[in-house]
Amino acid sequence: MIPLTTFAGKKVAVFGLGGSGLASASALLAGGADVVGFDDDAESVAKANAAGIPTADLRHADWSKIASLVLAPGVPLTHPAPHWVVALAQKAGVEAIGDIELFCRERRHLAPDAPFIAITGTNGKSTTTALIAHLAASAGMDAQLGGNIGTAILSLAPPAANDIKPLRVHVIECSSYQIDLAPSLDPSIGILINLSEDHLDRHGTMEHYAAVKERLVAGVPRDGTAIVGVDDEWCQRIAVRLAQSSKRVVRISVRRKLTNGILVEQGRIMRATPPPYPPPQAGQRREGVIAELGGIGSLRGLHNAQNAACATAAALALGLEPAAIQAGLRSFPGLAHRMEEVGRHGAILFVNDSKATNADSAAQALACFDDIFWIAGGKPKTGGIESLRGFFPRIRKAYLIGEAADEFAATLGADVPHEIAGALDKALSAAARDAETSSAREPVVLLSPACASFDQYRNFEVRGDAFRDLVRALPGVTIKS
């Protein structure tokens, strides 16, 4: 835990008593703050009371005595409308902040030079975050991994001076909701991987969503490093603005040439060099090659090449040598629910990509294979799967589940054979049967839903766990260790 001494003696309201809210309240209490917690859910309030956290209905609080409102990231700040507790705080002139902001303030107080890597983007955040932590830990550093990836940031060990060995590095995934509640976010290394339309129900417009994401890299101090993937127009413009503000910017691309930054070319992560690009000599690595991605199953696909390039840039900024980076990339086990190779039955590969909750993310998985028996559907997002039409020739058959089934069936039409399975177990059974009887040399049964899970499952993790369990229950399946 990180005791929040910067709030000692202050009255702080904490709203949203889930995992991060409970961690925030406990850290505030440990640092000497006067805490009052509340939640719309009575069961959450009861759990907080059982954990020793004082609670009271904030509708009846004296807001003139409250210094700060600490808000859980799931609570609406601006869209579709401010939550009632936010409206009360605004009326009283009380700041609404989140746990990332609490961490930033305590870090500046305890150890302002402590390495702090913050990662955001529409897709790839969790893989990139976990990979950076893995690279740092593989190099002997004390990697503190948390944030949106699972462990609440205030449950981690406190920031420490960078002359303490092993070097303690906080590697933190940040959602747009968390950034919105962190006005002084100032990572020493900030990463913006990519941007595409997402979470507009909470941000209103793409412009606002992109502006929130930009805050993470805009907050990097001038002696820090801002790493930006520039393969989309939103991030290209952000990189230009950062460079114009005299920040150190490392551009990342997997799709085009760069004259500065880091690119991926033919499976190699490379430092960009000005044209003409010199060809390698026979038997030699091309000039500027940092690491090779070939044969690393956990980093399959162009999207993971982008993640790996961003992680490599962060590792270089931390001072890691290319040899250490290469070793760390090769030993990276990958993440559950993100192109997770669950098992095999003969030539059939079963892949759990439940984290693909939008079409852009599903596209990354579809691009990796040629003979796909695709399980898709759930709670649909804006735009459906029309943007995936270019991948339809790779799909042998689709098995549609959840609320999106009829909509997806209409989009697939006569272009892709499909059936409405409704539930995941029926979809998997049909896909496994068809894959086994197909003529495909390397058939892949792929769960990459392009949808949220909330129509049938509590979250994408539960959906992915269900898929994994169903695969492992199939006769003759060899489980991936």
Buried (B, 14 or more C-beta within 10 A) or exposed (E): BBBBBBBEEBBBBBBBBBBBBBBBBBBBBBBBBBBBBBBEEEEBBEBBEEEEBBBEEBEEBEBEEBBBBBBBBEBBBBBEEBBBBBEBBBEBEBBBBBBBBBBBBBBBEBBEEBBBBBBBBBBBBBBBBBBBBBBBBBBEBBBBBBBBBBBBBBBBEBBBEBEEEEBBBBBBBBBBBBBBBBBEBBBBBBBBBBBBBBBBEBBEEBEBBBBBBBBBBBBBBEEBBBBBBBBBEBBBBBBBBBBEEEBBBBBBBBEEEBEEBBBBBEEBBBBBBEEEBEEEEEEEEBEBBBBBBEEBEBBBBBBBBBBBBBBBBBBBBBEBEBEBBBBBBBEBEBBBBBBBBBBBBEBBBBBBBBBBBBBBBBBBBBBBBBBBBBBBBBBBBEEBBEBBEEBBEBBBBBBBBBBBBEBBBEBBEEEBEBBBBBEBBBBBBBBBEBBBEBEBEEBBBBBBBBBBBBBBBEBBBBBBBBBBEBBBEBEEBEEBE
